Amino acid sequence: VQLQASGGGLVQAGDSLRLSCAASGGTFSRYGVGWFRQVSGKQRELVAAITSGGSTTYADSVKGRFTISRDNAKNTVYLQMNSLKPEDTAVYYCAAQFFATAQAMSVPTNMRYWGKGTQVTVSS
């Protein structure tokens, strides 16, 4: 499975962005997909994840602001990010794992397939 993340950019605090993760090369509907972010010098952390069955999980820091969704017909997972804060600034990565549970996706090393990151910068 190949993943391509896109949609990052430079925005102001309070603005919105939508990230997209387009997949190819596999039966996408069978994969759990997560969005992770990483700040230089810090560990990569889970932001949100969606299972093959559509169950979702979110980091506490983004609950109520971010929404993950998937469109299996388009082989794409989205991360809608609203009310962005400067602390959301990071490189965002999408990752996939075959039939991963939400709990499993909370650990980045459990994810087999990774896309290249997309930079999100939120200015104050």
Disulfide bonds with the S-S distance in Angstrom:
Cys21-Cys94 2.18
